[in-house]
Amino acid sequence: MHRARFLSKLSALASTTVAGLAIGFSVSAADITGAGATFPYAVYTKWAEAYRAATGEKVNYQGIGSSGGVKQIKAKTVDFGGTDAPLKEDELDQLKMVQVPTVMGAVTIVYNLPGFKSGQIRLDGPTAAEIFRGAIRKWNDPAIARLNPGVKLPDTAITVAHRSDGSGTTFAFSNYLAKQSMAFMREVGAGTTVNWPVNGIGGKGNPGVAANVQKIAGAIGYVDIADAMKNNMSFVALKNKAGNHIVPNQQAVADAAAGANFKVKGMAPDLLDQAHRNAWPITSATYVLAYEKGADPAKQKGVVDFFAWSLNNGQKMAEDLGFVPLPPSVVKMVEAEMRNIR
């Protein structure tokens, strides 16, 4: 029997009621803590609430950014780290860590342009790269106008809203733009922190970027789909590799991941700019990092128990928050990989 199924059965037994009295017991012996990416903060918090209600066990997760999560798990100050910027195979081997995906989502391009609703501004990858490297500074620039024929664009200055902290969202977004433009790669770069243009404003976490876009007329920024949906933000319609302009949605994320190979070590395939006709171009997964062998076996077990329970019981919660669950076949692979956490 798979470990995750066994743990799931134990969790189910914990809620058994006999003669009207609830009989509960703990399937793990320690509360666990995690920190990292802000992208999955909403779903990890929701899962933690439901998990505690089902099992009595507490999980605390702090959204401090992917770079912070990697630093903290390396320093062994948390039981698991969260990152949207997956570690490479050689680093996982060196650190003796396990890395698994938990949910998928989209990095969206959002804007605040009075008079324009969500989806009414079209961009393609190269033009977005020009905007985010600071080469295009007005909304009525000819390059934007060519993609929006018949639309009267305002002579409004563009403010680029970006992350001020090390970020997996920045990692996915900058890598996408670097694929579209050598100039962007050369001048701005690709990674968790990059050299944003002078017409930009930084914000901490996805919520900080969202807040800056909302308060500055003419602003454009990038945030995960869950934060964008929660804040009722306006999406750019982005041209995908198949040539279709689409707004981000959960089905487009699922379509982007449909052909991905999660069997690689670290389970981190490149989901950017996939060829499916409905694929959202900036699709990414978020990942959990834990040591193969930790100092506290009870906490190691707690990490496995929590994510095994969440992946088997929390898919609807993830969907309701705007995330896209992992395909069932990938969930089984994650369960198998988590057996290495001891």
C-alpha positions as CSV (number, residue, x, y, z in Angstrom):
1,M,0.0,0.0,0.0
2,H,1.3,3.4,-0.9
3,R,2.5,5.5,2.1
4,A,0.1,8.3,1.2
5,R,-2.9,6.0,1.1
6,F,-1.9,4.5,4.4
7,L,-1.6,8.0,6.0
8,S,-4.9,9.0,4.4
9,K,-6.6,6.0,6.0
10,L,-5.1,6.9,9.4
11,S,-6.4,10.5,9.0
12,A,-9.9,9.2,8.2
13,L,-9.8,7.0,11.3
14,A,-9.0,10.1,13.4
15,S,-12.5,11.4,12.9
16,T,-14.3,8.2,13.8
17,T,-17.2,8.6,16.2
18,V,-18.3,6.0,18.6
19,A,-21.5,6.3,20.7
20,G,-21.6,10.0,19.8
21,L,-18.2,10.7,21.2
22,A,-15.4,11.8,18.9
23,I,-12.3,9.6,19.2
24,G,-9.2,11.4,17.9
25,F,-5.6,10.7,17.7
26,S,-2.5,12.3,16.2
27,V,-0.9,10.7,13.1
28,S,2.2,12.9,13.5
29,A,4.0,13.9,16.7
30,A,5.0,17.5,16.0
31,D,3.7,20.7,14.6
32,I,5.6,21.8,11.5
33,T,6.7,25.2,10.0
34,G,7.4,26.3,6.5
35,A,8.3,29.5,4.7
36,G,8.9,30.8,1.2
37,A,7.0,31.6,-1.9
38,T,4.0,34.0,-1.6
39,F,2.4,32.4,-4.7
40,P,1.1,29.3,-2.8
41,Y,0.5,31.2,0.5
42,A,-3.3,31.2,0.2
43,V,-3.6,27.5,-0.6
44,Y,-1.1,26.3,2.0
45,T,-3.0,28.4,4.6
46,K,-6.3,26.9,3.5
47,W,-4.9,23.4,3.5
48,A,-3.4,24.0,7.0
49,E,-6.8,25.0,8.4
50,A,-8.5,22.0,6.9
51,Y,-5.7,19.7,8.0
52,R,-5.8,20.9,11.5
53,A,-9.6,20.4,11.6
54,A,-9.2,16.8,10.3
55,T,-6.2,15.7,12.3
56,G,-5.5,18.2,15.1
57,E,-2.0,18.9,13.7
58,K,-0.8,22.5,13.2
59,V,1.1,23.7,10.1
60,N,2.4,27.3,10.0
61,Y,3.5,28.7,6.6
62,Q,5.0,32.2,6.2
63,G,5.0,33.8,2.7
64,I,8.4,35.6,2.6
65,G,9.3,35.0,-1.1
66,S,11.0,32.1,-2.8
67,S,14.5,33.3,-2.1
68,G,13.7,33.5,1.6
69,G,12.2,30.1,1.6
70,V,15.3,28.5,0.0
71,K,17.6,30.4,2.5
72,Q,15.5,29.2,5.5
73,I,15.4,25.5,4.5
74,K,19.2,25.6,3.7
75,A,19.7,27.1,7.2
76,K,17.4,24.4,8.7
77,T,15.3,27.0,10.5
78,V,12.0,25.6,8.9
79,D,10.8,22.1,8.3
80,F,10.0,22.8,4.6
81,G,10.7,25.5,2.2
82,G,8.4,26.9,-0.5
83,T,9.8,28.1,-3.9
84,D,8.5,28.9,-7.4
85,A,12.1,28.8,-8.6
86,P,13.0,25.1,-8.5
87,L,16.5,24.1,-7.5
88,K,18.5,22.3,-10.2
89,E,19.4,18.6,-10.0
90,D,23.0,19.0,-8.9
91,E,22.1,21.3,-6.1
92,L,19.4,18.9,-4.8
93,D,21.9,16.1,-4.9
94,Q,24.5,18.2,-3.1
95,L,22.1,19.3,-0.4
96,K,20.4,15.9,-0.2
97,M,17.0,17.5,-0.6
98,V,13.7,16.3,-2.0
99,Q,11.8,18.7,-4.3
100,V,8.2,18.1,-5.3
101,P,5.5,20.3,-7.0
102,T,2.2,20.9,-5.1
103,V,0.0,23.1,-7.3
104,M,0.2,24.9,-10.6
105,G,-0.8,28.4,-11.6
106,A,-0.2,31.3,-13.9
107,V,1.9,34.4,-13.7
108,T,-0.4,37.1,-15.1
109,I,0.2,40.5,-16.6
110,V,-2.1,43.0,-15.0
111,Y,-2.7,46.7,-15.7
112,N,-4.5,49.8,-14.4
113,L,-5.6,51.8,-17.4
114,P,-8.8,53.8,-16.7
115,G,-11.5,53.1,-19.3
116,F,-10.1,49.7,-20.2
117,K,-11.5,46.4,-18.9
118,S,-9.8,43.1,-18.4
119,G,-8.8,41.5,-21.8
120,Q,-9.2,44.8,-23.8
121,I,-5.4,45.4,-24.1
122,R,-3.5,42.9,-26.2
123,L,0.2,42.2,-26.0
124,D,2.6,39.6,-27.4
125,G,5.8,38.4,-25.7
126,P,8.3,40.6,-27.5
127,T,6.2,43.7,-26.8
128,A,5.8,42.8,-23.2
129,A,9.5,42.4,-22.9
130,E,10.0,45.9,-24.3
131,I,7.6,47.3,-21.8
132,F,9.2,45.5,-18.8
133,R,12.8,46.5,-19.8
134,G,11.7,50.1,-20.0
135,A,12.0,50.6,-23.8
136,I,8.3,51.3,-24.2
137,R,7.1,54.0,-21.8
138,K,3.7,55.2,-23.1
139,W,0.5,53.2,-23.6
140,N,0.0,54.7,-27.1
141,D,3.4,53.5,-28.3
142,P,3.2,52.3,-31.9
143,A,4.2,48.8,-30.9
144,I,1.2,48.5,-28.6
145,A,-1.0,50.2,-31.1
146,R,-0.2,47.6,-33.8
147,L,-1.5,44.9,-31.6
148,N,-4.7,46.8,-30.8
149,P,-6.0,48.1,-34.1
150,G,-9.0,50.4,-33.8
151,V,-8.4,51.0,-30.1
152,K,-7.8,54.6,-29.0
153,L,-4.9,54.2,-26.6
154,P,-4.1,57.0,-24.1
155,D,-0.9,59.0,-24.0
156,T,-0.4,57.7,-20.4
157,A,3.0,57.0,-18.9
158,I,3.7,53.3,-18.1
159,T,4.9,52.5,-14.6
160,V,6.4,49.0,-14.3
161,A,5.3,47.3,-11.0
162,H,7.7,44.6,-10.0
163,R,8.9,42.6,-7.0
164,S,11.4,44.1,-4.6
165,D,12.2,40.8,-2.9
166,G,13.7,37.6,-4.3
167,S,10.8,35.9,-6.0
168,G,9.9,32.7,-7.8
169,T,7.2,34.7,-9.6
170,T,9.9,37.0,-10.9
171,F,11.9,33.9,-11.9
172,A,9.1,32.5,-14.0
173,F,8.1,35.9,-15.5
174,S,11.7,37.0,-16.3
175,N,12.5,33.7,-17.9
176,Y,9.5,33.9,-20.1
177,L,10.4,37.5,-21.2
178,A,14.0,36.4,-21.7
179,K,12.8,33.8,-24.2
180,Q,11.0,36.5,-26.1
181,S,13.8,39.1,-26.2
182,M,17.6,39.0,-26.2
183,A,17.6,42.6,-25.2
184,F,15.6,41.8,-22.1
185,M,17.9,39.0,-21.3
186,R,21.0,41.2,-21.7
187,E,19.7,44.3,-19.9
188,V,17.3,42.9,-17.2
189,G,18.2,39.3,-16.9
190,A,16.4,36.2,-15.7
191,G,16.2,35.0,-12.1
192,T,14.6,35.5,-8.8
193,T,16.0,39.1,-8.7
194,V,16.7,41.1,-11.9
195,N,17.7,44.6,-13.0
196,W,14.3,46.2,-13.5
197,P,14.1,49.6,-15.4
198,V,14.1,53.0,-13.8
199,N,10.4,53.6,-14.6
200,G,9.6,50.8,-12.1
201,I,8.3,50.6,-8.6
202,G,9.0,47.6,-6.3
203,G,6.5,45.8,-4.0
204,K,7.0,43.1,-1.5
205,G,5.3,39.8,-2.4
206,N,2.6,39.3,-5.0
207,P,0.2,41.4,-2.8
208,G,2.7,44.3,-2.8
209,V,2.9,44.3,-6.7
210,A,-0.9,44.0,-6.9
211,A,-1.4,47.0,-4.6
212,N,1.0,49.2,-6.6
213,V,-0.8,48.4,-9.9
214,Q,-4.1,49.2,-8.3
215,K,-3.1,52.6,-7.0
216,I,-1.1,53.9,-9.9
217,A,-2.9,54.8,-13.1
218,G,-1.0,53.6,-16.1
219,A,0.8,50.8,-14.1
220,I,1.5,47.4,-15.5
221,G,2.8,44.5,-13.4
222,Y,3.0,40.7,-12.9
223,V,1.3,38.7,-10.2
224,D,0.1,35.2,-9.7
225,I,-3.4,34.4,-10.9
226,A,-4.8,33.7,-7.4
227,D,-3.8,37.2,-6.2
228,A,-5.0,38.8,-9.4
229,M,-8.4,37.1,-9.1
230,K,-8.7,37.9,-5.4
231,N,-8.1,41.6,-6.2
232,N,-10.4,41.6,-9.3
233,M,-7.6,42.9,-11.5
234,S,-7.6,43.6,-15.2
235,F,-5.6,41.0,-17.3
236,V,-3.7,41.6,-20.5
237,A,-4.7,39.3,-23.3
238,L,-1.3,37.7,-24.2
239,K,-0.5,36.0,-27.5
240,N,0.6,32.4,-26.9
241,K,2.9,30.3,-29.0
242,A,0.0,29.0,-31.1
243,G,-0.8,32.6,-32.1
244,N,-3.9,33.1,-30.0
245,H,-4.5,36.0,-27.6
246,I,-5.9,34.7,-24.4
247,V,-6.5,35.8,-20.8
248,P,-5.2,33.6,-18.1
249,N,-7.6,31.0,-16.7
250,Q,-7.3,27.6,-15.0
251,Q,-8.0,25.6,-18.1
252,A,-5.3,27.4,-20.0
253,V,-2.8,26.5,-17.2
254,A,-3.9,22.8,-17.3
255,D,-3.5,22.8,-21.1
256,A,0.0,24.2,-20.8
257,A,1.0,21.5,-18.4
258,A,-0.7,18.7,-20.4
259,G,2.4,17.5,-22.2
260,A,5.0,18.3,-19.5
261,N,7.4,15.6,-18.3
262,F,7.4,15.6,-14.5
263,K,9.7,12.5,-14.4
264,V,12.8,14.6,-14.3
265,K,14.7,14.8,-11.0
266,G,13.2,17.6,-8.9
267,M,10.0,17.2,-10.9
268,A,10.4,20.7,-12.5
269,P,9.7,20.7,-16.2
270,D,9.7,23.9,-18.2
271,L,6.1,24.9,-18.5
272,L,6.7,28.3,-20.2
273,D,5.4,29.1,-23.7
274,Q,3.9,25.7,-24.5
275,A,2.5,24.9,-27.9
276,H,-1.1,23.9,-27.0
277,R,-3.6,26.2,-28.8
278,N,-5.1,27.2,-25.5
279,A,-1.9,27.3,-23.3
280,W,-1.3,30.2,-21.1
281,P,2.3,31.2,-21.9
282,I,3.5,31.9,-18.4
283,T,2.5,28.8,-16.6
284,S,4.5,27.6,-13.6
285,A,4.3,25.2,-10.6
286,T,5.3,25.8,-7.1
287,Y,7.5,23.5,-5.1
288,V,8.2,22.2,-1.6
289,L,11.8,21.5,-0.4
290,A,12.6,19.2,2.5
291,Y,15.7,17.3,3.5
292,E,15.9,13.6,2.7
293,K,17.0,13.0,6.3
294,G,16.1,15.6,9.0
295,A,17.2,16.0,12.6
296,D,13.7,15.4,13.9
297,P,11.9,12.3,12.4
298,A,8.6,13.5,13.8
299,K,8.8,16.7,11.9
300,Q,9.9,15.0,8.7
301,K,6.9,12.7,9.0
302,G,4.7,15.8,9.7
303,V,5.8,17.3,6.3
304,V,5.0,14.1,4.4
305,D,1.7,13.7,6.3
306,F,0.5,17.3,5.6
307,F,1.3,17.3,1.9
308,A,0.1,13.7,1.3
309,W,-3.2,14.7,3.0
310,S,-3.5,18.0,1.1
311,L,-2.8,16.5,-2.3
312,N,-5.5,13.9,-1.8
313,N,-8.1,16.0,0.0
314,G,-7.4,19.6,-0.9
315,Q,-7.8,19.8,-4.7
316,K,-11.2,21.5,-4.6
317,M,-9.8,24.1,-2.2
318,A,-7.0,24.8,-4.6
319,E,-9.3,25.2,-7.5
320,D,-11.6,27.6,-5.6
321,L,-8.6,29.8,-4.9
322,G,-7.6,30.0,-8.5
323,F,-4.9,27.4,-8.5
324,V,-4.7,24.3,-10.8
325,P,-4.3,20.9,-9.2
326,L,-1.6,18.6,-10.3
327,P,-2.8,15.8,-12.7
328,P,-3.6,12.6,-10.8
329,S,-0.6,10.8,-12.4
330,V,1.7,13.6,-11.1
331,V,0.2,13.3,-7.6
332,K,1.2,9.6,-7.6
333,M,4.7,10.6,-8.6
334,V,4.9,13.2,-5.8
335,E,3.7,10.6,-3.3
336,A,6.4,8.2,-4.4
337,E,9.1,10.9,-4.3
338,M,8.1,12.0,-0.8
339,R,9.0,8.5,0.5
340,N,12.6,9.8,0.4
341,I,11.8,12.2,3.2
342,R,12.7,10.4,6.4
